[in-house]
Amino acid sequence: LSDSQIMCGKGEIIKYACINKELFELIISEAPLSEIILACAHYKQGVVETDFKEDGIRKTLNFGHTYGHAVEFHYKLPHGIAVYWGIQLINKLYLNDKLSPSLKKLEECLKFVPGDAPWKGSTESQFLNYIPVDKKALANGDINLILLSEIGKPFYKRFKISEVINRAKASL
C-alpha cells in the first residue's frame, strides 16, 4: 500500500480507538498492526450486525465524520486522513481538548504523522459548506454529532447545522 493509504487506515484506527476502550488499550500496548486491524474489523462487524439499520450504536462509527467528510470533499483528502482531522475538530470544539493526550499517545503508537491541518494558515472555512449535505443532516436543519464522554464512551447529540458551522468558523 502507498504511504497515503496506510495513513488513511491509521486515521480510521484512531477513530476506533476513541470509541472503544479495548481497541484503545490494544494500540497503547503496541500490539502488532495486523492484530489491531483485525480487532477493528471484528468490532465494526459486531456493531453492524447489532444495528444493521444504523438506529443506535452504529451511529457511533461516524465519530469524526461530520467535519471529516467536509474536509475530505473540500481538500480532496483520503477518507481516513480526513476523518482524523474531523476528530481533531470535534476534540477542539466540543471536548475542550480533553482527548488530546490520548490522541497524541495513539499517534505515537501508530507512528501516525498527519502534518498540518489542511485549513492551517487559511482564513477561509469553505469546507464547512459541505456539512448541510452530510448523511447525518436531518431535514429540519439539525445534525447528529458523535461526541465522547471519555475514551470508549461515544454518544450522539443533536445540534442545529448552523450552530455546528458557526462554532467551527469561530475557532478556525
Stockholm file with secondary structure:
# STOCKHOLM 1.0

chainA/1-172         LSDSQIMCGKGEIIKYACINKELFELIISEAPLSEIILACAHYKQGVVETDFKEDGIRKTLNFGHTYGHAVEFHYKLPHGIAVYWGIQLINKLYLNDKLSPSLKKLEECLKFVPGDAPWKGSTESQFLNYIPVDKKALANGDINLILLSEIGKPFYKRFKISEVINRAKASL
#=GR chainA/1-172 SS CCHHHHHHHHHHHHHHHHHCHHHHHHHHTTCCHHHHHHHHHHHHHHHHHHCTTSSSGGGGGGTTHHHHHHHHHHHTCCHHHHHHHHHHHHHHHHSTTTTHHHHHHHHHHHTCCCCSCTTTTCCCCGGGGGGGGSTTBCTTSEEEEEEEEETTEEEEEEEEHHHHHHHHHHHC
#=GC SS_cons         CCHHHHHHHHHHHHHHHHHCHHHHHHHHTTCCHHHHHHHHHHHHHHHHHHCTTSSSGGGGGGTTHHHHHHHHHHHTCCHHHHHHHHHHHHHHHHSTTTTHHHHHHHHHHHTCCCCSCTTTTCCCCGGGGGGGGSTTBCTTSEEEEEEEEETTEEEEEEEEHHHHHHHHHHHC
//
